Amino acid sequence: MAEATDLPSNGSDPRTIGPVYEKLPLLRTDSGAVDLRRAAVDASCWSRRRLAILVGGAVSFLCLSILVITFAGSDVWGVANLDRRKNVGVSSESGTKEASSMTPAFLSSEPASGLRDLLHGEETSKGGKGHDKKPKKGKTKGHHRGQKLHAKGHGKKGESDAESSKAAKAAAKAKEQTKAARAAAAAKAKEEYDEAAEAATRAKKEADAAKEAMEAKEKSEAAKAAAEATEKSEAPKPAADATDKVEAAKAAGRLKAAEQATTALHQASAAGDTGNAMAGSENGIHQRLTEDPFTNASTTETIVTSTVTTTSLGPFECKSDLEFPLLLQPDRKGMALDDTTMSGCPGLINVKWPNTQTNITSIRLFKAWDKGWDTNLSRHHIWAKLREFTYRNNAKILYGTMISCDEKQDDEDWEMVKDLMKFIGRDHVMGLSIGNEIELLHFKKDTPKDCAVRIWRDGYFMRKVMSRSKDLGAMPGFEGIYLTTAMGGYVLTPLPKDNPGPFINIDEASVLTFLKQVIGAFGQRWVFTWNIYPYFDPNLVMDGNAEHTCNQALAAAVNFAPGSAGPLMLKVLRQRIQQLTGRGDDVMWVGETGWSSPRADTLTTNVGNNCGKPWNAIEVFQIYYQNFLEWDMIMFDKTTKGVDHAFFFSFRDSINFGDHEYFGLESDCNALKCKIQQE
């Protein structure tokens, strides 16, 4: 392609050429570079020499003719020939292809005819202009005669006009072809649009049909459950529940539920499993769920409250515009399943850690069922939802069974736990926790003092541990699973001088005696589990300045770096375990940790009462959760064994013996958004 430049190709300074030719560019072609400014100067010299010969009369007519013919074919005339009728200039976008293949005029057989125009202002290159002075009126006879001979000698003018006419016709034809091509493209685009619109209509009809099939399936399953219950002479409560839910959904926001169902159905269809979208989506999960009669309840869960009706379809993830990119040791971290989620919306257990893209692979379960739960969901339905989550995420469960002052209630609870463990299967068992923070039982207002003494000093707790272990041994495949109980920082309370030891050992909380007994009975099958809450740490105090700030306490509490409040307490607990067992490699878990926002009703520490809003701010809640995700599980240094597993509390806010606590990463079952957001 030809291109223009302001620099001469022969190394000459453009200032020595003269002001008349300074603006003439250097024309570059594929065959080389032609300096139009130098060519113009050379041509000017030749013109003056020809005029002198004519005036002097020293040359004959034959010589003059030969001279004119010589000039007509000279390189100088050829250099200046830019045939504007062919539009070969590089300033036009349509002339690019012609310019890229153009042969320089001095190598062509075309006659030279443009030097005079070049010297008097014709456009010669991309964006360039020639000299704008008007040509002088008088021309010598020799000049006119030379031009006539030039035109006559070559006779190319007619051919050039013919070529121009042919080029015009070709351009017109190309224009028509372009117009026709555009029309064809528009027609094709319209046809594709019509096809897409038709496909969308078909997809909507298919979604409506699938929705109707889903509704029919719900009614069919409810009827089937009722028939089976009648045959077995059982009260048809599950069927009645299912029927009531369908009717309630119709009465309390049918349109909204249908829209959500259609959206979820489309998502399942995109994943390639529309047929099983309403029954667990994955074929393996669907098959295992249908193997048990507990799955008579529909896998579509409708939660009806006084204000909100929501429908859960498929895996649930709370929504947030803030995502944390880093989650260390995800296979050694899990979530504690609160009573709010377990009893009210088991189908809305987050499959991923909130604000991340990583699946949750372990959960801690405090109880299998509680008759006191305020729920309209059946026990079998809740268990089916829990199993669905467990199978989908290939998760393991740390089961919990209660220890209280009511032995009958404890045994009934244990029977429920055993049934649930069998229902979900041995492959998904992480361990069994017997009791939770029993060392604090004597602090509860409704607990008689003699109850705590009976549990600890009189050995009720230890007898139940042995009994639960024996029952597990009678369940094929469950023998030998980890056993534990979760305790808090109270076990580190200083002991009396006459009763030294690594852990507290009083009648109401004889922790040291109990741990010696279980270590003797189970060895390293017993796991040491601690609930760690810097949020409730009584050792943290205000800064002690005039501003009454709590910056140092906050920094120590929310941090998981070695030496901060949580890891430091775990380091001390590891050292106490080593004093007890003589080993540094016993398995140690964090049963719970978390932060409350807003303030928990149970917060009574000095810093909690005086720090005010900063201690319970959502920003602090976010920092604590993010630091937990990024925690590498190291307590102090690599020479001390770290934590083997840790659980974060919890999915949703909950009530603790009538007191409201706000440790949830979501507020309640009606909240589809995560608590932590960008704004």
N, C-alpha and C positions, 0 to 999 in steps of 0.2 A: 504494500500500500504506500502511496506517495504521502509524504508529510513535509511540512515547512519548518524551517528553523532560521533564526536570525544570525547564526554564525557561518562565515564563509568556509567552504570545504578546502580551499587552496592555501589556507593559512594567512591570507591578506587581511589587513585591518580595514574594516568597513569605512573607517573615517577617511581613508585615502582614496576612496572611490568617488566621493563627491556627494553633496546633499541631494542631488536629483535622484540618486539611485540607492540611497541609504535604506529606504523602506522595502526594497525588493528582497524577497526571501530566498533562501537556499531550498531548491526543490529536490526532495529525496525520492528515489524510485527503487524498485527491486533490482534494477540494473546499475545503480550508482547514484551519485549526487551531482546535480547541475546547479552551478552558481549563476542565478539569473542576473545578479548585479554585475558580475564580471563579464557575462555575455553581452549585457547592455553597453558597457564601456567599449568592448571590442567592436561591437556593431557601429557605435557612434564614430569611431576612428575610421572605419572603412567607408562610411557615408561621406566624410569630409574629403577623403582621398579621391572618391569618384567624382565629386563636384569640381575639384581642381583639374581633373583630366578633361572634363567636358568644356570648361571655360577656356582652357589653354588651346584646345583644338589640335593637340599633338598626336591624337590617336585616330585612326581611320574607322569608318563605320563597321568594317568587319571585326576589328579589334574590340570596338565597343560592344558589338553583339556577343562576341565570345566572353567578354568580361561580365556582361549581364547574366549570360547563361551560367557562368562560373559562380556568380553570387547567388543565383537561384538555388543551386545545389549545395551551397557552402554549409559547414557545421553551424556557423553563427546564426544563419536564418533558421535552421532546423531547431536549434536550442530554444528560440523564442516562440516556436509554434505551439500554442495552447489552443486547440480547436474547441472554442466555446460552444459550437453547435452540437458537439458530442457530449457536453457536460462532463468532461474528464476531471474537472477541478475537485480537490479534496474537501472543499467547504460544504459540499452537499452530502447528506446521508445516503441518498439514492445513488450517488456516484462512487461509493466506496469500493465496490467490487471491480468496476471498470478501472479505477485508479490503481488498485492493487496489481492488476495485470497489464498496465500500460507500458508500452515500449517507448523509450526516450525518442524525441523527435529527430535527434541527430543520427539515429540508427534506422529511421523510417524512410520510406520512399515518398511520403506525403510532402507536398510543397510547403515552403515556409511563407507565412503571410501575416504573422501577428506581431512582429517586432515593434512596428510603429505604435500599435495599440498598447503594447506592454510598457513602452516608455512614456505613454501619456495617460496612465491612470486606470487601465483595465484590471479587474481582480485576477490575481495570479495564484493564490493559495488560500488555505483555510484561515479565514479571518483576516487576511492581509489586504492592503490597498496599494495601488501604484501611484506615480507622480500625477498630480491633478492639474498641471498647467495645460492650457489649450494649445493645440498644434498651430504652427505658423501657416498662413494661407498660401504663400508662394511655394511651388514645387518646380524643380528643374525639369526640363524636357527629358533629359536622360532618365530621370527618376520615373516619370510616367511611361516612357517608352520601355524602360526595364520591367515595369510591372505588367505591361501588356504582353511583352515577350514572355514574361514569367507565366502569366495565365495561359497564353497561347501554347507555350512550349509544353506544358503539362496537361492542360485540358481536363482538370479534375473537378471543376466547379459543378458541372452537371451531375457527376457521380456523387458528390457530396450532398447535393440537394436530394437526390434519390435515396441516399442512405438516411437522411433526416426524416423523409416521409415514411420510410420503412420502419424507423425507430418509433415514430409517433404511433403508427398502426400497432406495433408490438406493445407499446405502453398501454394503448386503449384496450387491447385484448387482455393484457395482464390485469388491468383494472376490473374488467368484467369477470375474469376468473376469480379474483379476490372477493368481489361482491357475492358471487355464487357460493364460494367456499364459506363465507360468513353466514349466509342464509342457511346452508346445510348444517353448520355447527349449531346455529340457534335452534333449528328444528330437532336436532339430536338431543340437545340439552333439555328442551321441553319434554321430549319423549321420556328421558331419564327421570325428570322431575315427576311426571305423571306416574311412572312405575314406582318411584319411591313413596309417593302419596298413597298409592294403592297398597303397597306393602305395609305401610303404617296402619292403614285401616284394617288390613287382615290381622296384624299383630294385636290391635286393640280388641278385635272380636275374639281372638284366641285367649287373650288375658281375661276377658269377661267370661268366656266359657270355663276357663280354669278356675276362676273365682266361684262360679256357680257349682263346679264340681267339688271344690273345697267345702263349700257350705253343705252340699249334700253328704259329703264324707263325714263332716262333723255330726250331722243329725243321725247318720247311719251308725257311727261309733257309739253315740249316746244311747241309741235304741238297743244296740247290741249289748252294751254294758248293763242296761236295765234288764234285758232278758236273762243274761248270765247271773245277775244278782238274784233275780226271782227264782231261777232254777236252783241256786245254792241256798235259798231261804235266807239271803242276807238283805239288809236294808239297802235299797238302790240309791244310796246317797251320791256315789260318784256320777251315776247317770243323771240324776236330778241336778247335780252341780253343773254338769256339762250343758244340759238343756237350758238351765237358767242363764248360763254365761252367753249362750247364743242369743237368747231373747234379750238379755241386757245389752248386748252389743248392738242389736237392731234398734233398741229404744234409745240408747245413749250415744249417738254419733255413728250411725251405720255408714254414712258416706265417707267420713274420715278414716274409719277402719278399713273400708274397701279400698281407698286410695293407697293406704300403707301396704295392704296386702298385695295390690297390683304391682307396686314398686318392688317389693321383696321378691315377687314372683318373676319379674323381669330380671332381677339380679341373679336369681337361681337359674333362670333359663340361659343367661349369658355364661354361667359356669358349666352348662351342659347337663343339668340335672333337674329339669322342670318337674318331672314326674314325682320325685321324692322331696320337692322343696318344702312341702308342708309336713313332712314326716322325718325331718332330720337331715335331708339333702344328701348326705353321704350314704352310699349303699350299705357299707359295712355297719355304720351306726344304726341305720334304719333296720337292718336285719337283726342286730343284737337287741335293739329296743323291742321289736315285735316278738322276740322269743319269750318275753315275760308277761304274765297277765296284768302287771302293774301298768302297762302301756295302753290300757283301755282309754285313759284320758287323752284328749287331743293334744298334739304337740303345739297347737296354736293357743297361746295364752292371752286371755283378755283380762285386763285389770280394770275393774270398775270402782271408781271412787265417787265422792260427792261432786267433784269438779272436773276430773279428767278421765278420758277413756283412751287407752293405748293398746295396740296390738303388737306383740313381739313375734317376728317371723325370722327364723334362722339365727346365726351368730349375732350377738349384740356387742356394740362398741359405743361408749358415750362419745359425744362429739365435742371437739375443741379446735380452736384456731391456733393453739400452741402445742408444739411437739418437741419432746426432749430426745435428742439424737443418740444419747449414750445410756446404755443399760449394761452394767458389768455383772458377770456371774448370773445370768438369768435362770440357769438351771438349778441354782442354789437359793433362789428367792421365790417367795410365793405370797398370796394374799389370804388374809383371814376373812372368813365368810361370816358377816354379821347376821343377827337375827332378822333385821329389817329385810334384807335381800332374801334370806333363806325362806322366810315365811310369807313374804308379800309378793316377790317377783323373782322366783328362781330361774325363770326363763330369761332374765335380764342380767345374768352374770357376765361381766366383761370377758370376752375371750382374749383380749389383749390388755397389757398394762395400760391404764389410761394415759393419754398424751404420748404414747409410743406406738411402734409398729411391731412389738414383740409379744408373742403369745405367753399367757400365764400357764405354767406347767405344774403348779402345786397349789393346794389350798388347805387351810386349816379349818376344820369343822368343829364347832363347839358342842353341838347336839344334833341328833338325828331327827327329833320331833319333840314338840312341847305342846301339851294339851292347852296351855294357857295362851298360845299365840292367837292373836286377833286376825284371823285369816279366813277367807272363803275358799281357799284351795285345799284339796284333799291331800293327805299324806302321800298317797301313791303318786299323785301328780307331781308333787314337789320332788320326790325321789327320782321320778323319770326325767325331770328337767336337770337335776344334778348329774345324773348318769350321762345324759346327752352331752353336757358340757365336758365331763371327764373323758368320754370317748373321743370327742372332737379334738380336744387339745392333748390327748394322751397324757392326762395329768394324774398326779398322785395326791392322795388325801391323807392328812393327819387327822384321824378321827378323835373325837372327844366324848367321854362319858362322865357323868356327874358324880360327885361325892358331896353328900349333904347330911343333915341331921335326920333325914327320913330314909331309912333303909329300904322300905318298900318302893318308894319313888326311885331310888337309885337303881334297884334291880329291874324295874320296869324300863327305865331309860336304857339300861345295858341290853336288854332284849331287843329294843328298837335298833340300837347301834349294830348288833350282830346281824339282824335282818338286812340292814342297809349295806353292810360290808359284803354279805353274800350276794346281794342284788347287783352291786357294781362290780365285784370280783376282786380276787387276790392281787391281780397284776397292778391294780391302782391303789394299793394300800402303802402308805409311807410309814405309818406307825399308829399307836394308840396312846392317847394322853388320858390319864385317869385323874380327874379333878383339875381344877384351875384356880391357882392362888388360894389354896386351902389354908395356908399359914395366916391369911388375913381374915379368916372366917369369924374369929372372936371379936373383930372390930365392928361387925355388922350389928346394927341395933336390934334386929329381930332374932339374933342367935343367942340362945342361952349359954352361959359360961360352961355348964357341965357338958354341953354338946361338943364344944371344941376340945375339951379335955378327953372326952370319950373317943373322939376321932383320932387324936394324936397320942396322948399318953397311954390310953387303954387299948390301942392297937387296931381300932376299927379300920382305919385307912390301910394299914398294911395287910389286914385280912382280905379286904376287897381287892387289892392289887393281886394277891396270890390267887384269889378266886377267878378274876378276869383272865389271868394267864392260863389257868387250867381250862377254862372254857375255850380259849383260842386253840389250845392244844387238841381239843376234841373236834375242831373245825378243819377238815382236810385242806392243807395248803396254807393255813394261817398261823400255824405254830412257828415260833421263832421270830415273829415280827418285833420291831422296836417297841419298847415300853417307856413311858415317861410321865411326868407331871409338870405343869408349868408353875413356876414361882417367880416372885418379884424381888426387888432390891431389899425388902424387909429382912430377908434371910441373912444379910450382912450386919444386922444390928449388933453392936458390941455386946459380948457375953459377960456375965459376972465373973469375977476373978476366981471364984471357987468352981467354975464350970467352963474352963477354956475349951475352945474348939473352933473350927473354921466356919461353923454355921450356928444360928440361934437354936437353943434347945431348952425351951420352957414347956410347962404342962400344956398350954394352949397352942403351942407351935413347936413341937419337939422335932424340928427338921433334921438335926444332926443324927439323932437315933434312927429316924426313918430312912435316911440316905444310907447309913451303914447297913441296915437290914436289906434294902433292895440291891445294893452292890454285892452283898454276900450271896443273894439268891440268884441274881441275873448277870452279874459281871458287866461286860461291856455291851450287853444287849440293852442295858438301861441307858437312856439318853438324858443328859442334864439340859433342861429347857428353862429359859429365863424370859420374863416379860420386862422389857426395858423401855421406860418412858421418861426421857429428860424433861418432857413437858410437866411432869409431876415431881421432879427432883427437889426435895426439900433442902438440899445442900447449896443450891444456887441462890445468890442474894443480890440485892440491888448494888449499884456501883458505889454508893456512899458519897456522892457529890451533892452539891446544892441543887442541881437540876433534877435529882431523883430519877436518873436514867437507869436502864438495865442492859446496856450494850454488851458488857462483858458476859453477863449471864446468857443473853441471846446467842452470842458468838459461840459459847461453849456448848449450848444445848442443841443447836441446829446442825452442828458440824459432825461429820463422821471421820475426820482425820484422827490419827493416833494421838492420844492425849486429851481429846475432847470428852465431854461428859459420858456419852454412850459407850464408846470404845474403852474408855478408862474403867468404867464399871465392869465391862465384860472381861477385861484383863484381870481385875481383882477376882472375879468369879472363877476364871480359869485357874488362877493360883490356888484358890481355896479347894477346888476340885482335886488338884494335884496333891494338896496336903492330905485329902481324904483317901484317895485311891493309890497314891504313889505313882500315878501315870500322868503323862502330859498329852496323851492322844485320845482321851475319852471323847465320845461324840457330844457336841454341844450345839443346841439350837436356840435361836431367838424366836420365842413363841408369838410375841406381839411387839410392835413399836409403831409410833405414829404421832400426829400433832392435831390439835383441835382448832378449828376456826368455823364459827365464832367460839367464844369461851365456853368451856365445858362446865356444867353445874357442879361437877365434882372437884374442880380446881380450888385448892385451899392453901397453897404454899405462900410464903412471904413474897417471893418475886411475882407469883401469879396474881396476888391481890394488889400489889403496888405498881407493877410495871404498866398495867392498863392495856390500852388498845394494841400497842406494838407486840405484846406477847401473843395475842390471838389474831393478828392481822393475816389476811389471806396471802400476802406476800411471804410471810414467815412460813406459813403452811406449805406454800409452793417450794420454798428453799429446802425445807426438811425432806419433802418427798423426792425432789430432784437429787439431793445429796444421798438419800437412801439408794436410788437407782444407780448412782455412780460409785457407790461404796464397793471397794474391792474385797471386803470381808476380813481385812486385816485389822486386828485390835490395837496393836502397839508396834511390834516389829516382826520380822519374818522368823525370828527364833522362837516365838511363842505361837502355838497353833491357833489359827483364827476360828471364826464361827463356821460350822458346817452347813447350816441352813438358817434362813431368816424369813419371817412373815411380816408383812405390812398390814396394819389395821386401819381402815377397812374399806370395803366397797361403798357403803352408805352410812350416813349418820344413824345413830341408834339410841336406845334408852337403856340405861344401866340401873336396875332396881328403882325405876321411877325418875332417875336423873337423866337429863338430856346431855348427850355428848356428840360432838360434831367432828369426828375423826374420818368421816367418809370422803372418798374421792368424788362421790356424787351425793347430792343431798337426800333424795328419797327415790321411791320407785317411779314417780311421775316425772322425774327429771331425766331427760334424754341427753343433756349436756353435761360434760365433766365440770367439776367445781373449779378447776384451774383453767383460766382462759387468758388470752393475750391482753385483753382490756378488762 
